[in-house]
């Protein structure tokens, strides 16, 4: 076997593994349209560089048929590649979105490493006591009415432990969207502030059989890029996020 054939075989195996990882990323952990917003594109480039490029390239460099210790060299390359892939996947899993939380005047995409186990255990709804493996779970976070609890929340928010990071205040969204709807904005405002995105807005409306009057919007805050959440103008139910930069 020539070094080119060995590298091609290594590339085929790496590409197959990469396809499986890509399916998990796109289909489960970072479902659209949150892939770019959560910064997964940069993570994918890292994984592709390590898994599909680095391993086969090293095989191409070191492989020589009949070379003494060749099996050991390939074993070291495979082990190094596997360790790097596992490390990359660990980073991906820690950053995956687990909650999409409606909070006060926006939606926030919350990553797995932004909520502690202790906070998960405090959730009154069992649906929010674990980290999702199949995309973000929809929740609405409500500010506590108790003055002491409210003061505590204000103090903790100053250190980054904000409302959307505390499942204690999470509720299932169904039937609770009226408060967010009061702060939602008409599409006409978005069109005026983002005229270059008018075609994307029109395409979304057409795909969902909606018109401007039946939809309101709020910003979606995410790690890498912010989005726009379309909402039903009557119920306040979220209809889907669009890759349009919101105005705050």
C-alpha positions, 0 to 999 in steps of 0.5 A, a space after each residue: 500500500 502506498 502512502 497516498 492509499 493509506 492516507 485516503 483510507 484514513 481520510 475515509 474513516 475520519 470522514 465517516 466519523 465526521 459525518 456522524 458528529 455533524 449529524 449530531 451537531 446539526 440534528 440534535 445538539 445545535 438545531 437550526 437556526 441556532 447553529 451559528 448563533 451558539 457559535 457551533 460553526 467555529 467548533 465544527 471547524 476545529 473538529 474538522 481540522 483535527 478529525 478529517 485533516 490532521 490525522 490523514 495528513 500525519 498518515 501521509 507524512 509518516 507512512 512507508 510500506 515495510 517501515 519498521 515500527 509503522 504499526 506503532 506510528 499509526 497507533 499513536 496517530 490514531 490515539 492522538 486523533 481520538 483524544 483530540 476528537 473527544 476533547 473537541 466533543 467535550 467542548 461542544 457538549 458543554 456549549 450546546 444550547 439546553 434552554 430557550 428562555 423567555 425572560 422579561 423582554 427577550 428570549 435567551 439561548 442558554 448553554 449547558 455550561 451556563 447553568 449549574 447542577 445546583 440550580 437545576 435541582 432547584 427547578 420546581 418543574 421536572 422538565 427543567 431539572 436536566 440538560 437537554 440532549 435534543 436541542 433547547 427546551 422552551 421555558 419562560 422565566 418569571 421574576 419572583 413577587 416576593 421582595 426578598 427573592 427579588 432583591 436576591 435575584 437583582 444582586 446575583 444578576 450583577 455577577 452574571 447569575 441572571 434570571 435565565 440561569 436559574 431554573 427555579 423561576 422557569 415555567 412551561 411556556 404554554 399559556 404564559 406568553 402575554 407578558 412577553 407579548 406586551 413588550 414585543 414589537 411590530 414587524 414594521 419596526 424591524 423592517 425600518 431598522 433592517 431594510 436589508 433583511 426585508 427579503 428574509 422576513 417576507 420569506 419567513 412570512 410566506 413559509 408560515 402563511 402569516 402577514 405583518 399584522 399577525 406577528 410580533 417579534 422579540 430579540 433572541 440573545 445568544 453567544 455568537 449572534 443574536 436572532 429575532 423570535 417571531 411570535 403570534 400577535 394574539 397568544 404570544 406563542 413563539 413561532 420560530 427564530 429568524 437569522 436577522 439581527 435585532 434592534 435592542 
